[in-house]
Amino acid sequence: MRPDTWRTWPPGTRVVVRRRRDDLPPGAATGTLQGGEPPFTDVLGEVLAVDDAGLTVRTRRGDVHVPAADVVRAKVVPPPPVRPRRDDGTP
């Protein structure tokens, strides 16, 4: 998959986007950070909007804007698994 394929995704597409973290100290854009922390993080959710500046994804924790320059990898993923209902009928 081409790295910029995300630019063609319509709203509602479920995706995972690997992005550069936005809380990195200067010069820490590659490699592993002190303490073994990775310099990347994943954003999983549904696409809300895509433009030249990047994309916005609705996650369980809220909407996340990922700047185009921070996208490392991105792909479409299947819908979340359906959780079985409990015996008493509550979800």
Secondary structure by P-SEA (a helix, b strand, c coil): cccccccccccccccccccccccccccccccccccccccbbbbbccccccccccccccccccbbbbccccccbbbbbccccbbbbcccccc
